[in-house]
């Protein structure tokens, strides 16, 4: 059974040709049986051939075959050819055009379906007495029902096919959108990892450079301080190496489910440790917390940590040898405020912000991107009395 179905689906025209030949054979048998109507054969045979041709080619050109069927029907009325088994092709054409034809052809097929039986009843009255008008109307209505049912069935198949086509198109569109969203998510995650990598490298390497310079300076005069500086370099280097391995591991595997395991997620509580680490490099940092500390969204805490880290790194790089800094964390009812200031050389910071130094200003750009991701605001610029100020407000809930 399945093989027969597959064959019909692969060779629809061949199947239609078979039924056309079969219908033509039935017509031939009916003509042989009605020898008293031999005079009609001259006109009946071409009409039957036309109707059977319409059945054979109904899938290839449904609109043209509908017009051919209409012409054959008109010829049948004009030449007085009594309806025969070949007229079954009209039902088939009405169904086909309603299912797969153009809309104008479908409407024409419906009009023909409604009129064919009535016109046939007027041209060839049935055996009901002529005086019984109600009987004639009843016969006409009964003969119209099969044509209307054929059109309704074909139109319902058209609607169902259009519905399934719409579902397939929607599924394909959703799949494309899903793939696009996945690519965007991957790109965003890689950009975030790149920012994390920049923060890790910029902060830890700057600490190592400062400690190395200090160790070289006091190597002969204060060996203990030099040893302590070298230990700080060693610890900072190991920490940076571990974080870089985690970040690069995410880029290697691309496993989004394990990204939380590899990517470091510092929080606000670690800012104090960060400040203490910076103090060990020789930069004087004043750190204060105002308000009542409380848990914050992880994105806000990570953003706050990275802003303070980047700001202090910039101070070490561009503030000069005698620069000092201050860090203020303020807990508001609806957010977290950050204020990082220094009294160093503000001009260098302006160059850094405008992209004139240190990697085309990627640190400042990264800070603005981070703050924007959590719906906050960032204000950065030189202080009136010298130095540089970074002020940020991070809301508890992102604003849209």
N, C-alpha and C positions, 0 to 999 in steps of 0.2 A: 504493500500500500504506500509506504514511504517512497519507494522508487517511482511509483506512478505519479505521486505528487511532485517529486523533484523533476520528473520529465515534463510534466505540464507547466511547471514554473519556468523551466529552461526553454521550452519550445511552445510558447502560447500560440503563435501563428499556425504552426503545424496542427495543433489541436483544433483550432478554429476551422482550418481547412477540412479536417476530417469531418466535423459536424456539418459543414456546408455541403460536402459530398453526400453525407448521410441524409440530410434534408432534401437534397436534390433527388436522391434515390427514392425517398418516400413520395415526393411529388410525381416522379415517373410512374410508380406503382398506382398512385391514385388516378392518373390519367389513363392508364391501361384499364383500370377497373371501370371507369366511366366512359365507355366507348360511345355512348350517346352524345357526349360533349366533345366529340373529335373536332368539331368546327372551331372550338376555342383554342386549339393547340397552337395555332399560328401566332397568336398574341400571348398565350399563357406561358409558352416555353421561354421566350426572351425575358418576360417579367420574372419568372422563377429563377432564371439564371442571374438576373440582376440582384434579386433578394439574397440568393445564396452567396454571390460575390461579396455582398455587404457583410454577411456573417463571417466570411473567410478573412476579410481585411478590416474588421471592426476595431482591432487594437492598434493597427498601424495608422489609420486615418479615420478616427471616429466621426469627425465633423463631415468629411466628404461622404462617408458611407451613410450618414443620416440623410444628406441631401439626395444621394442615390436612391435610398429607400422611399423618400417622399416622391421622387419622380416616378418610381415604379408603382407607388400607390395611386398617383394621379392617372398614370397610364392604365392601370387596372380599372379605374372608374370610367375612363373615357371609352375603352374598348369593351367594357362590360364583362370582364373576366371574373367569374365567380370566385370568391375567397377559397383558398386551398391550404394545404399543409405548409406551403412555402411562405405563407403570410406569418407564420410563427417567427420569421426573421425580424418582423417589426417589433415584437416584444423584446427580442435580444438587443436590437439596436437602441431602443429606448433605454433599457437598463445600462448598456455600455456608455452611451453619451452622458447619462445622468451621473455615472460613476467617474469617468475619466475625461469627458469632453470639456470644451470651453463652456463658459456660462451661457453665452447666447445660444449655443447648440442645445444645452440642457433645457433652457426655457422653450425653445422650439420643439424639442422632443415632448415636453409636457403638454404643450398646446396640441400637438398631433395626437398624443395619447388620449386627450379628452375629446377630441373631435372624430377620431377614426371610427370608433364603434357607431356613433350616431350617423355619420355619413354613410357607413356601410349598411346600416339598418334602413336608411332612406333609399339607397340604391338597390338593395336586395332585401325586401321585406321578408320577415320570418313567417312561419306558418300560423302565427297568431292572426285571427281575423282582422281585416282592415278597419272594421268599425271600432275595434277595441284599441283606442288610442293609448289608454293606460297600459295595456299589455305591450304595445310597441315601445313605449317609454321604458317599461320595466326591462325588456330585453336589451334595449340600448344601454341602460345603466349597468346591467349585469355584464355585458360585453366590455364595458369601459373599465370595470374593476381590475382585470388582469393588467391592463396597460398602466393604470395608475400605481398599482402595487409594484410593477417593474421599475417605474420611475422613482418611487419612494425608496425602494431597496437600493437602487443605484446611488441615489443622492445620500442616503445614510452611509454607504460605503465611502463615498467621497469625503463626507464629514469626518468619519472615523480615520481615514487615511491622513487627512490634513491634521487631525489632532495628534496622531502618532508622530507625524513629521515635525510638528511643533515641539513635542516632547523631546524628540531626538535632537533638534536644533538647540533647545534649551539645555539639555544635558551636555552637548558639545560646548556650548558657550560657558556653562558653569565650569566645565573641565579646563577650558582655556583661562578663565578668570582665576581658578584655583592655582594653575601653574604660574600665572603672572604674579599672584599674591605670594606664592612660595618664593619666586625669584626676588621679589621686593623684600620679603622677610630675610632671605639669605643675605642680600646686599646690605640691609640695615644692620643685621647682626655682625657682618664682617666690618662695617664701618664702626660699630660700637667697639668691637675687639681692637680695631686699629687705634681708636682713641685710648682704650685701656692700655694698649702696648706703649703708646706714646707717653702716657702718664707714668707708667712703671719705669720705662727707660730714662725719661727726662729727670724724674725725681731721684731715683737710686744712683744713676750715673753721676749726677751733679753732686750728690753726697760723697760718692767715692772720690771724685776729683778734688773736692775741698779737703777731705780727710788726707788724701795723698799729698797735696801741697803742704798741709800742716805738718804731716809726718816728716816730709823732706826738710822742712824749715827747722824743726826741733830735734832732728835725728841725733845730733851731737850734743846739744845743750840739755835736752830732757828726753832721755831714752824711754822712760816710762810713758810719757805722753805720746811719743811716737808709736810705742807698742800698742797703746790703747786705740790710736787712730787706725793702725793697721788691722786690729781686731774689728773695729767698726766697718772698715772697708770690706773685710772678709765676710762679715755677717750680712752687710747690705748687698754684696755681690751674690751671695747664696740666695737671699730672698728674691732679688731681681731675676736670677736664673730660674728659680722655681716658678715664679709667676709667668715668665716668658715661655717656659715649657708648657704650662697649662694653657696659655692663650694659643700658642702654636699648635698644641694638641687639638684644640677645637677646630682650627683652620684645616688641620690634616684630616680629621675624621668627618667633619661636617655633621656630627650627630647632635641635633638640636636637643634631644632628650637628656644628653649628658653634659650640655653646655653649662648648666648650673654647677656641675661638679668641678669643672676646670677653671671657670672664670672667677677671679677673686672678687669678693663683694665686701669691701670695707664699709663700715657704718660710722655714725657720728661719734660713738664712744671711742673710736680709734683715732680721732683727730688729736686728742691729747697726747697719745703716743707719737703721732706724727710730729707734733710741735716739739716734743722732747727730743726726738731724733734730729730735728733741724737745729735745736739748740746745741747739740753735741758737735755740730759742724762749725760753731762759732758765731752763728747769727742769733742775736738777742731777740726773743719773741715773747710778747706779753699775750697771755691767753686768758679769756674770761668767758663765762657762760651766764647769761641772764635769762630769767624766766624759769619755769618748771620743766626740767627735762622729761620727756615722755617718748614712747615708741613712735616712730614715723614710718611712712611707706619706704620700702627698700630702695626704690628709685630716687627718692628725695635724699635719703641718707648717703647713697653712693655719690649722687651729684654734689652734695655738700662736701664730702671728703675730697673729691677730685678737684673742686674749686680751690679749697684751701691748699691742697698739695701743689697745684699748678701755680697759685699765687706766690707761695713761699719759694718755689723753685725759681720763678722769675726774679724774685727779690735777690736771691743768692747770685743769680747770673748777671743781673743788670743794675742792682742797687748800689754797688760799690763796696769797698772794704769796711766802712764804718756804718753801714746801714743797720737799722733796727726795724722790727715789724710788730704789728699787733693783730690779734685775731679775736673777733667778737662773734659769739653765737647767741642769738636772741630767739627764744621760743615765744611765738605769738599764739593766739587762740586758733588762728586759721592757717598758720604756716611757720616757716623757719627763716630767720634773717641772718645773713652773713655779712661781715664787714672785715676786710683784710686791708691794712694800710702799712706803708713803710715810709721812711724818711730818706730814701736813697735818691739816686739820680733819675728823675721822672722822664727825662728826654729819651733815655734808652728804652724805657717802657713804651713810650709812644711809638718808637721805631718797631718795637716788638709787636705792638697791636696792629700797626699798619702793614706788617709783613716785610719790614726792612731788615729783620734780624731773626736768627734762630729758626730756620725752617719755614720761612714765609709766614710766620705768625700762626702756625697750626695750633699752638697751645691756647691762644685767646679765642680762635675760631671754635676749638673743641669745647671751651667753657660755654660759649654762647649756644652751641648746639645742645649741650647737656641741659642747660637751664631751659631752653625752648622745649625739650622733650618732656619735661615735667610741668610745663605751663607756667614757668616763672619768668622773672625779669632780671636782667643783669646790667649794671652800670659800671663802666671801667674807664679810668682816665687819670691824668696827673692831678696831684693835690695843689691847691693854691700856694702853699708854703714850701713846696718841694716834695718829691716822693711820688708815690702812686697809690691809688685807692681802687679797690674792687668791692662793689656792693651788690648783693643778690638777695632776692626774695623768692623763696620756694614755697608755693602753696601746698596744703595737704592733699588737695584734689586738683588734677590738671584742669585748666580752663580751656574751653573749646570756642 
